[in-house]
């Protein structure tokens, strides 16, 4: 190619050279006819011996030698895609039977996976197009042992998504408080169910008063130190202040909710601007005119498509919506994220290579992740899992809080345990906040049937209590409560179980089923806790059931099973529905 030809080629946007093949649902490189080359799929990254090793790929269309014995063939397909076969001549005896075509939209949907964690991950999923470049975009921070060590495909996924208000770095200046290290300004705990049918995105108010625990932390120079905890602090101080890193925010969230997190992802102001622009703008709806001089948002009543600076102003505004507080702003942000996800999952985005390139760049540049997932391929795998989620079963909720009773002028809030504890219990038990229709297997139906039938009177329930929870005094406090509050007088505590167990169990014989149902009703035991078997005799030679308290025991009188419905009055936004902000 001459110099003039090279100049023309270099002016072509690479995104315009990628075309969605409707037969396979994969993107293919369509080179200029002048190059003499035909369509090419994206070669995958070579495996390197180390993280610092040189990953690379051969130029498409260039001849390659056969691999030597023991070597892998470098002609790899895009990770996750099927190999394409060279089209063979059709047999003379008739036409080759065609395989049914896969929906291009469906396959693209799977590839783009998930949503801000979800949304940032989806940007990365498009990143297989130029693997090494995107991998170098990612910034990572040590999780300092605060997480599980990484998500798994065979259990629920819990990701902490943090939006920081730091005022340093590209795209983050000019918003006041210049040079601020930032706080955990917007925090969302994303819980995706084990079966991937539903998810809950739980917002944690930044001004909620809580205890920040001691945090073992890896400093920038690689040294380790434990940052002392703080009692009765604002939640947003769990990040940025006193050298606290996102791992400290993880520990604080686990302390509040009882949920162990898999990963964290942190984004700054610039992420909102670049991601909203990458998808071509996000549609929002206002129930009234807004003119907020503090966030610089000025929009009329009705629907608008916003991006860049205007999108950032939208998610930052709070004085012009609701009661002017942070809870109103949280609801506005949830509506914005819901709309952004809908746009991201639309065919307009999924079938546009240009937008996918933009998302890949925006997502990886805006993304700071924990060190256990600081790799495009790991992010892709996570995105694939998140992509299985149906938007109609994603619910945004807010941690239930009340005004701080210790303040005359209310500027902070405190946890509302009456509503928060049942909500946290539902999430820990992997229970959806929305109704999800599932086909019940025969085995599960049989287990559920254990709770159905007549119940004995509490005075007829005979049970021995063992402590397998690992919590000191659990058996004795349960015995006292059962006898004094519930009338279960034929009960006794037998000390510690042989070992600590995760879940509470109740073992009983065939003639004790009515007693088991009564005790399950009193203690809020799930059907799975009931273990029918042989009738055992206690130390007095009398037949007695055996109750072993497990790690799910939260206290005498606290139901073991999570509630079936979310508490009344919690702030919720359903991701598949458009709501006009008030």
C-alpha positions as CSV (number, residue, x, y, z in Angstrom):
1,X,0.0,0.0,0.0
2,X,1.4,3.5,-0.9
3,X,1.6,6.4,1.5
4,X,-1.7,7.8,0.2
5,X,-3.4,4.5,0.8
6,X,-2.1,4.3,4.3
7,X,-3.3,7.8,5.1
8,X,-6.8,6.8,4.0
9,X,-6.8,3.7,6.1
10,X,-5.5,5.4,9.2
11,X,-8.4,7.9,9.0
12,X,-11.0,5.1,9.2
13,X,-12.6,4.7,12.6
14,X,-11.8,1.1,13.6
15,X,-15.2,0.7,15.1
16,X,-16.8,1.2,11.6
17,X,-14.8,-1.8,10.3
18,X,-16.6,-4.2,12.6
19,X,-19.9,-5.5,11.4
20,X,-22.4,-7.8,13.2
21,X,-22.8,-11.1,11.4
22,X,-26.6,-11.9,11.6
23,X,-25.9,-15.6,11.1
24,X,-23.6,-16.0,14.1
25,X,-24.2,-12.9,16.3
26,X,-20.4,-12.2,16.3
27,X,-18.6,-9.1,15.1
28,X,-16.4,-9.5,12.1
29,X,-13.7,-7.2,10.7
30,X,-14.6,-5.9,7.2
31,X,-11.5,-4.5,5.7
32,X,-11.3,-2.1,2.7
33,X,-11.5,-4.0,-0.7
34,X,-8.2,-2.3,-1.6
35,X,-6.4,-4.4,1.0
36,X,-7.3,-7.6,-0.8
37,X,-8.4,-9.1,2.5
38,X,-11.8,-10.4,3.4
39,X,-13.7,-10.6,6.6
40,X,-11.8,-11.6,9.7
41,X,-12.7,-12.5,13.2
42,X,-10.9,-11.0,16.1
43,X,-7.9,-13.0,17.1
44,X,-7.8,-13.7,20.8
45,X,-5.0,-12.8,23.2
46,X,-2.0,-15.0,23.5
47,X,-1.4,-16.6,26.8
48,X,1.6,-15.1,28.5
49,X,3.8,-16.7,31.1
50,X,3.2,-13.8,33.5
51,X,1.0,-10.7,33.9
52,X,3.8,-8.5,32.7
53,X,4.5,-10.7,29.7
54,X,4.0,-9.4,26.2
55,X,0.5,-10.3,25.1
56,X,0.0,-9.9,21.4
57,X,-1.8,-11.2,18.3
58,X,-0.8,-11.8,14.8
59,X,-2.1,-9.6,12.1
60,X,-5.3,-10.8,10.5
61,X,-4.8,-12.5,7.2
62,X,-1.0,-13.1,7.7
63,X,0.2,-16.6,6.9
64,X,1.3,-18.6,10.0
65,X,3.4,-21.7,10.4
66,X,2.0,-24.9,11.9
67,X,2.7,-25.0,15.7
68,X,5.6,-27.1,16.8
69,X,4.8,-30.1,19.0
70,X,3.8,-29.0,22.5
71,X,2.9,-25.4,21.3
72,X,-0.6,-24.1,21.1
73,X,-2.0,-22.8,17.8
74,X,-2.0,-19.0,18.0
75,X,-5.0,-18.9,15.6
76,X,-7.5,-18.5,18.4
77,X,-11.0,-17.3,18.2
78,X,-12.3,-14.5,20.4
79,X,-12.7,-15.8,23.9
80,X,-16.1,-17.2,24.4
81,X,-16.9,-17.5,20.7
82,X,-17.1,-20.6,18.6
83,X,-14.5,-21.4,16.0
84,X,-15.5,-20.5,12.5
85,X,-15.0,-23.1,9.9
86,X,-13.8,-22.2,6.4
87,X,-16.8,-22.6,4.1
88,X,-16.5,-25.8,2.1
89,X,-17.9,-26.4,-1.4
90,X,-21.4,-27.8,-1.2
91,X,-21.7,-31.5,-2.1
92,X,-23.0,-32.2,-5.6
93,X,-25.7,-34.5,-4.3
94,X,-27.7,-31.7,-2.8
95,X,-27.6,-28.7,-0.6
96,X,-26.0,-28.8,2.9
97,X,-28.6,-28.8,5.7
98,X,-28.6,-25.4,7.3
99,X,-28.3,-25.0,11.1
100,X,-30.9,-22.8,12.7
101,X,-29.7,-19.3,13.1
102,X,-29.0,-17.9,16.5
103,X,-30.6,-14.6,17.4
104,X,-28.0,-11.9,16.9
105,X,-29.6,-9.7,19.5
106,X,-29.7,-12.6,22.0
107,X,-26.1,-13.5,21.5
108,X,-24.9,-9.9,21.7
109,X,-27.0,-9.5,24.9
110,X,-25.2,-12.4,26.5
111,X,-21.8,-11.1,25.5
112,X,-22.4,-7.6,26.9
113,X,-23.7,-9.0,30.3
114,X,-24.6,-6.8,33.3
115,X,-25.1,-3.1,34.5
116,X,-22.6,1.1,37.1
117,X,-20.9,-2.4,38.4
118,X,-23.2,-3.8,35.9
119,X,-22.6,-1.0,33.4
120,X,-18.8,-0.8,33.9
121,X,-18.5,-4.6,33.5
122,X,-20.5,-4.5,30.3
123,X,-18.1,-1.9,28.9
124,X,-15.3,-4.4,29.7
125,X,-17.2,-7.3,28.1
126,X,-16.9,-5.5,24.7
127,X,-13.2,-5.3,25.5
128,X,-12.1,-8.5,23.8
129,X,-11.7,-6.5,20.6
130,X,-8.4,-5.2,21.8
131,X,-7.5,-7.1,24.9
132,X,-4.1,-5.8,25.9
133,X,-5.0,-2.2,25.4
134,X,-8.1,-2.4,27.6
135,X,-6.3,-4.5,30.2
136,X,-3.7,-1.7,30.6
137,X,-6.6,0.8,31.2
138,X,-7.7,-0.9,34.4
139,X,-6.6,0.4,37.8
140,X,-6.7,-2.0,40.7
141,X,-6.4,-1.8,44.5
142,X,-5.8,-4.6,47.0
143,X,-9.0,-5.9,48.7
144,X,-6.9,-6.6,51.8
145,X,-8.8,-9.8,52.5
146,X,-12.1,-8.0,53.0
147,X,-13.8,-10.0,50.2
148,X,-14.4,-13.7,49.5
149,X,-11.5,-13.9,47.1
150,X,-13.6,-13.8,44.0
151,X,-17.1,-14.6,42.6
152,X,-18.1,-18.2,41.8
153,X,-20.6,-19.4,39.1
154,X,-22.2,-21.8,41.6
155,X,-23.3,-19.2,44.2
156,X,-24.8,-15.8,44.6
157,X,-22.7,-12.8,43.6
158,X,-22.2,-9.7,45.8
159,X,-20.5,-6.6,44.3
160,X,-19.9,-3.2,46.0
161,X,-20.2,-0.3,43.5
162,X,-18.8,2.9,44.9
163,X,-19.1,6.4,43.3
164,X,-16.5,8.7,44.8
165,X,-16.7,12.5,44.8
166,X,-13.0,13.0,44.6
167,X,-12.0,16.3,42.9
168,X,-8.6,15.2,41.5
169,X,-7.7,13.5,38.3
170,X,-8.9,14.0,34.7
171,X,-12.5,15.0,34.3
172,X,-13.1,15.4,38.1
173,X,-12.0,19.1,38.6
174,X,-14.2,22.2,38.7
175,X,-16.9,20.9,41.0
176,X,-15.9,22.6,44.3
177,X,-13.7,21.2,47.1
178,X,-10.7,21.1,44.8
179,X,-8.2,18.4,45.6
180,X,-10.6,16.4,47.9
181,X,-9.6,12.8,48.4
182,X,-13.2,11.9,48.1
183,X,-15.7,9.9,50.0
184,X,-18.0,6.9,49.4
185,X,-20.5,9.4,48.0
186,X,-22.8,6.9,46.2
187,X,-22.7,3.2,47.3
188,X,-24.6,0.3,45.9
189,X,-24.5,-3.3,47.1
190,X,-25.4,-5.4,44.1
191,X,-26.7,-8.9,45.0
192,X,-27.3,-11.3,42.1
193,X,-29.1,-14.5,43.0
194,X,-27.4,-17.9,42.8
195,X,-29.8,-19.0,39.9
196,X,-29.3,-15.5,38.2
197,X,-33.1,-15.0,38.0
198,X,-33.1,-11.8,40.1
199,X,-31.0,-9.2,41.7
200,X,-31.2,-6.4,44.3
201,X,-29.2,-3.2,44.1
202,X,-29.2,-1.7,47.6
203,X,-28.2,1.9,48.0
204,X,-26.5,2.9,51.3
205,X,-27.1,6.5,52.4
206,X,-23.8,8.4,52.6
207,X,-24.9,10.4,55.7
208,X,-26.0,7.3,57.7
209,X,-24.3,7.1,61.1
210,X,-22.5,3.8,61.6
211,X,-19.4,2.2,63.1
212,X,-16.4,1.9,60.7
213,X,-14.3,-1.1,61.8
214,X,-10.5,-1.4,62.0
215,X,-9.2,-1.9,58.5
216,X,-6.0,-3.8,57.6
217,X,-4.8,-1.8,54.5
218,X,-2.1,-2.0,51.9
219,X,-0.6,1.4,51.4
220,X,0.5,2.8,48.0
221,X,4.1,2.0,48.8
222,X,3.2,-1.6,49.4
223,X,3.5,-1.4,53.2
224,X,0.7,-2.7,55.5
225,X,-1.0,-1.0,58.3
226,X,-4.3,-1.2,60.3
227,X,-6.3,1.9,60.1
228,X,-8.2,2.4,63.4
229,X,-11.9,2.3,63.2
230,X,-14.3,5.1,64.1
231,X,-17.6,4.9,66.1
232,X,-20.6,6.9,65.1
233,X,-19.1,8.2,61.9
234,X,-20.8,9.0,58.6
235,X,-20.8,6.0,56.3
236,X,-19.1,8.0,53.5
237,X,-16.0,8.4,55.7
238,X,-15.3,4.7,55.1
239,X,-13.4,5.7,51.9
240,X,-10.8,8.3,51.3
241,X,-10.5,9.6,54.8
242,X,-7.6,8.6,57.1
243,X,-6.0,6.7,54.1
244,X,-9.0,4.3,53.9
245,X,-9.3,2.4,50.7
246,X,-12.3,0.6,49.2
247,X,-11.5,-2.5,51.2
248,X,-12.5,-0.6,54.3
249,X,-15.8,0.3,52.7
250,X,-16.3,-3.4,52.0
251,X,-15.7,-4.2,55.7
252,X,-18.1,-1.5,56.8
253,X,-20.8,-2.8,54.5
254,X,-20.3,-6.4,55.7
255,X,-20.5,-5.2,59.3
256,X,-23.8,-3.4,58.5
257,X,-25.5,-6.1,56.4
258,X,-23.9,-9.3,57.4
259,X,-23.2,-10.0,53.7
260,X,-19.6,-11.0,52.6
261,X,-18.7,-9.3,49.4
262,X,-17.0,-10.7,46.3
263,X,-15.6,-7.6,44.7
264,X,-15.6,-3.8,44.7
265,X,-15.7,-1.4,41.7
266,X,-15.1,2.3,42.1
267,X,-16.0,5.1,39.7
268,X,-15.5,8.9,39.8
269,X,-17.3,11.9,38.3
270,X,-15.8,11.3,34.9
271,X,-17.3,7.8,34.7
272,X,-20.9,9.2,34.6
273,X,-19.9,11.6,31.8
274,X,-18.1,9.1,29.6
275,X,-20.5,6.2,30.0
276,X,-23.6,8.2,29.4
277,X,-22.0,9.6,26.2
278,X,-20.8,6.2,25.1
279,X,-24.3,4.9,24.8
280,X,-25.5,8.1,23.0
281,X,-27.3,9.6,26.0
282,X,-29.7,8.4,28.6
283,X,-33.4,9.2,28.7
284,X,-34.8,10.7,32.0
285,X,-38.2,11.9,32.9
286,X,-39.0,14.9,35.2
287,X,-42.4,15.5,36.8
288,X,-41.5,19.2,37.2
289,X,-39.1,21.9,36.0
290,X,-35.7,21.8,37.7
291,X,-33.3,24.7,38.0
292,X,-30.5,23.8,40.5
293,X,-27.7,26.4,40.6
294,X,-25.6,24.1,42.9
295,X,-25.4,21.2,40.5
296,X,-25.9,23.4,37.4
297,X,-28.9,21.3,36.2
298,X,-31.6,23.1,34.3
299,X,-34.3,20.9,32.7
300,X,-37.9,21.4,31.9
301,X,-40.7,19.0,32.9
302,X,-41.0,15.9,30.7
303,X,-38.5,13.6,29.0
304,X,-35.0,14.4,28.0
305,X,-31.9,12.6,26.7
306,X,-28.9,13.7,28.7
307,X,-25.1,12.8,28.5
308,X,-21.7,14.1,29.6
309,X,-21.8,17.1,32.0
310,X,-25.6,17.3,32.0
311,X,-25.8,13.6,33.1
312,X,-23.3,14.3,35.9
313,X,-25.3,17.4,37.0
314,X,-28.5,15.2,37.0
315,X,-27.1,12.5,39.4
316,X,-25.5,15.2,41.6
317,X,-28.6,17.3,42.1
318,X,-30.6,17.0,45.3
319,X,-31.8,20.4,46.4
320,X,-34.3,20.5,43.5
321,X,-35.9,17.1,44.0
322,X,-38.0,15.5,46.7
323,X,-37.3,16.9,50.1
324,X,-33.9,18.2,49.0
325,X,-31.9,15.6,50.9
326,X,-29.6,12.7,50.0
327,X,-32.4,10.1,50.1
328,X,-34.2,11.9,47.3
329,X,-31.0,12.1,45.3
330,X,-30.5,8.3,45.8
331,X,-33.9,7.7,44.2
332,X,-33.0,10.0,41.3
333,X,-29.7,8.1,40.8
334,X,-31.5,4.8,40.8
335,X,-33.9,6.0,38.1
336,X,-30.9,7.2,36.1
337,X,-29.1,3.9,36.4
338,X,-32.2,1.9,35.5
339,X,-32.6,4.0,32.3
340,X,-28.9,3.6,31.5
341,X,-29.1,-0.1,31.8
342,X,-32.2,-0.2,29.6
343,X,-30.3,1.8,27.0
344,X,-27.3,-0.5,27.4
345,X,-29.3,-3.6,26.8
346,X,-31.2,-2.1,23.8
347,X,-30.5,-3.4,20.3
348,X,-29.4,0.1,19.3
349,X,-26.4,-0.3,21.6
350,X,-25.8,-4.1,21.3
351,X,-25.6,-4.1,17.5
352,X,-23.4,-0.9,17.2
353,X,-19.6,-1.7,17.1
354,X,-19.0,2.0,17.5
355,X,-20.9,2.2,20.8
356,X,-19.3,-1.1,22.0
357,X,-15.9,0.4,21.4
358,X,-16.8,3.5,23.3
359,X,-18.2,1.5,26.2
360,X,-15.0,-0.6,26.3
361,X,-12.8,2.5,26.5
362,X,-15.1,4.4,28.9
363,X,-15.6,1.4,31.2
364,X,-12.0,0.4,31.6
365,X,-10.7,3.9,32.0
366,X,-13.3,4.8,34.6
367,X,-13.0,1.6,36.5
368,X,-11.0,0.9,39.6
369,X,-11.4,-2.7,40.8
370,X,-10.1,-5.0,43.5
371,X,-7.0,-6.9,42.6
372,X,-8.7,-10.3,42.5
373,X,-10.5,-9.3,39.3
374,X,-8.1,-6.8,37.6
375,X,-8.2,-8.6,34.3
376,X,-10.4,-8.2,31.2
377,X,-11.1,-11.9,30.9
378,X,-12.1,-12.1,34.6
379,X,-14.4,-9.1,34.1
380,X,-15.8,-10.8,31.0
381,X,-16.6,-13.9,33.0
382,X,-18.3,-11.7,35.6
383,X,-20.2,-9.8,32.9
384,X,-21.4,-13.1,31.4
385,X,-22.9,-14.1,34.7
386,X,-24.5,-10.7,35.2
387,X,-25.8,-10.8,31.7
388,X,-28.1,-13.7,32.5
389,X,-30.2,-11.4,34.7
390,X,-33.6,-10.3,33.4
391,X,-34.1,-6.6,33.9
392,X,-37.7,-7.0,35.2
393,X,-36.3,-8.9,38.2
394,X,-33.8,-6.2,39.2
395,X,-35.0,-4.0,42.1
396,X,-33.2,-0.9,43.4
397,X,-33.8,-0.4,47.1
398,X,-32.4,1.9,49.8
399,X,-31.3,0.9,53.3
400,X,-34.2,1.8,55.6
401,X,-33.2,4.8,57.9
402,X,-34.8,7.4,60.1
403,X,-33.6,10.9,61.1
404,X,-30.9,10.9,63.7
405,X,-32.8,11.4,67.0
406,X,-29.7,13.0,68.6
407,X,-29.9,16.0,66.2
408,X,-32.2,19.1,66.5
409,X,-31.4,20.0,62.9
410,X,-31.4,16.8,61.0
411,X,-28.4,16.4,58.8
412,X,-27.7,12.7,59.3
413,X,-29.7,9.5,59.5
414,X,-29.5,6.2,61.5
415,X,-30.4,2.6,60.6
416,X,-34.0,1.6,61.1
417,X,-33.5,-2.0,62.4
418,X,-37.2,-2.9,62.3
419,X,-37.1,-2.6,58.5
420,X,-33.4,-3.0,57.7
421,X,-32.9,-6.3,59.5
422,X,-35.6,-8.2,57.5
423,X,-34.3,-6.7,54.3
424,X,-30.7,-7.8,55.0
425,X,-32.0,-11.2,56.0
426,X,-33.8,-11.6,52.6
427,X,-30.6,-10.7,50.8
428,X,-28.5,-13.1,52.8
429,X,-31.0,-15.8,52.1
430,X,-30.8,-15.0,48.4
431,X,-34.5,-14.0,48.3
432,X,-35.8,-11.7,45.7
433,X,-37.6,-8.4,46.4
434,X,-39.7,-9.0,43.3
435,X,-41.9,-12.0,42.6
436,X,-40.0,-14.4,40.4
437,X,-42.0,-17.3,38.9
438,X,-40.1,-20.5,39.0
439,X,-40.9,-24.1,38.3
440,X,-40.8,-25.8,41.6
441,X,-39.0,-29.2,41.5
442,X,-40.6,-32.2,43.1
443,X,-37.8,-32.4,45.8
444,X,-38.4,-28.8,46.9
445,X,-42.2,-29.3,47.0
446,X,-41.7,-32.3,49.2
447,X,-39.5,-30.3,51.6
448,X,-42.0,-27.4,51.6
449,X,-44.8,-29.9,52.6
450,X,-43.1,-30.6,55.9
451,X,-44.6,-27.4,57.3
452,X,-48.1,-28.3,56.2
453,X,-50.4,-30.2,58.5
454,X,-51.7,-30.0,62.1
455,X,-49.5,-28.5,64.9
456,X,-49.2,-29.7,68.4
457,X,-49.8,-27.4,71.3
458,X,-46.7,-25.6,72.6
459,X,-47.0,-27.3,75.9
460,X,-46.7,-30.7,74.1
461,X,-43.4,-29.9,72.3
462,X,-40.5,-31.8,73.8
463,X,-37.1,-30.6,72.5
464,X,-33.4,-30.8,73.4
465,X,-31.4,-27.7,72.4
466,X,-27.8,-27.8,71.2
467,X,-25.6,-24.9,70.4
468,X,-23.8,-25.3,67.0
469,X,-23.9,-21.6,66.2
470,X,-20.5,-20.7,67.6
471,X,-22.2,-17.9,69.6
472,X,-21.7,-18.2,73.4
473,X,-24.9,-18.8,75.4
474,X,-27.2,-19.3,72.3
475,X,-28.8,-22.6,73.7
476,X,-29.5,-21.1,77.1
477,X,-31.1,-17.9,75.8
478,X,-33.2,-19.9,73.4
479,X,-34.3,-22.2,76.2
480,X,-35.3,-19.3,78.5
481,X,-37.2,-17.6,75.7
482,X,-39.1,-20.8,74.7
483,X,-40.1,-21.5,78.2
484,X,-40.9,-18.0,79.4
485,X,-42.4,-16.5,76.3
486,X,-43.7,-19.3,74.2
487,X,-44.8,-21.9,76.7
488,X,-42.5,-24.7,75.5
489,X,-42.0,-26.1,79.0
490,X,-40.8,-29.6,78.0
491,X,-37.5,-28.2,76.7
492,X,-33.9,-28.5,77.9
493,X,-30.5,-27.2,76.7
494,X,-27.7,-29.7,76.2
495,X,-24.7,-27.4,75.7
496,X,-22.5,-27.3,72.7
497,X,-23.0,-29.4,69.6
498,X,-20.1,-31.6,68.5
499,X,-19.2,-29.0,65.8
500,X,-20.3,-25.6,64.5
501,X,-22.8,-25.8,61.7
502,X,-24.0,-23.1,59.2
503,X,-27.7,-23.7,59.4
504,X,-30.1,-24.5,62.2
505,X,-31.7,-28.0,62.0
506,X,-34.5,-29.7,63.8
507,X,-34.4,-33.6,63.8
508,X,-37.6,-35.5,64.7
509,X,-39.3,-38.9,64.4
510,X,-42.4,-39.8,62.4
511,X,-44.7,-39.4,65.4
512,X,-43.3,-35.9,66.2
513,X,-44.2,-34.1,63.0
514,X,-46.9,-32.1,64.6
515,X,-44.5,-30.9,67.3
516,X,-41.9,-30.0,64.7
517,X,-44.4,-27.9,62.8
518,X,-45.3,-26.1,66.0
519,X,-41.7,-25.4,66.9
520,X,-41.0,-24.3,63.3
521,X,-43.9,-21.9,63.6
522,X,-42.6,-20.4,66.9
523,X,-39.0,-20.1,65.8
524,X,-39.6,-19.1,62.2
525,X,-37.7,-22.2,60.9
526,X,-37.7,-22.8,57.1
527,X,-38.9,-26.1,55.7
528,X,-35.3,-27.1,54.9
529,X,-34.4,-27.0,58.6
530,X,-36.8,-29.8,59.4
531,X,-35.0,-33.2,59.2
532,X,-37.4,-36.1,59.6
533,X,-35.8,-39.3,60.7
534,X,-35.9,-41.7,63.7
535,X,-37.3,-40.7,67.1
536,X,-34.5,-40.3,69.7
537,X,-34.7,-40.5,73.5
538,X,-33.3,-37.9,75.8
539,X,-31.3,-38.3,79.0
540,X,-34.6,-39.1,80.9
541,X,-35.5,-41.8,78.4
542,X,-38.3,-39.7,76.8
543,X,-38.6,-39.2,73.1
544,X,-37.4,-35.7,72.3
545,X,-36.7,-33.7,69.1
546,X,-33.2,-32.4,68.6
547,X,-32.8,-28.7,67.8
548,X,-29.2,-27.6,66.8
549,X,-28.7,-23.9,66.5
550,X,-26.5,-22.9,63.5
551,X,-24.7,-19.9,62.2
552,X,-28.0,-18.5,60.9
553,X,-29.1,-18.1,64.6
554,X,-29.4,-14.3,65.2
555,X,-30.9,-14.3,68.7
556,X,-33.7,-15.8,70.7
557,X,-37.0,-14.7,69.2
558,X,-35.5,-13.7,65.9
559,X,-37.0,-15.8,63.0
560,X,-34.4,-18.2,61.5
561,X,-36.1,-18.0,58.0
562,X,-36.0,-14.7,56.2
563,X,-39.3,-12.9,55.5
564,X,-41.1,-13.8,52.3
565,X,-41.9,-10.2,51.5
566,X,-39.9,-7.0,51.8
567,X,-40.9,-4.7,54.7
568,X,-43.6,-2.2,53.9
569,X,-42.5,1.3,53.0
570,X,-38.9,0.8,51.9
571,X,-37.8,3.0,49.1
572,X,-37.7,0.9,45.8
573,X,-37.3,1.4,42.1
574,X,-37.9,-1.3,39.6
575,X,-35.3,-1.3,36.9
576,X,-37.6,-2.1,33.9
577,X,-40.0,0.8,34.6
578,X,-39.7,4.4,33.7
579,X,-40.5,6.8,36.6
580,X,-40.6,10.6,36.4
581,X,-38.6,12.2,39.2
582,X,-40.5,14.6,41.4
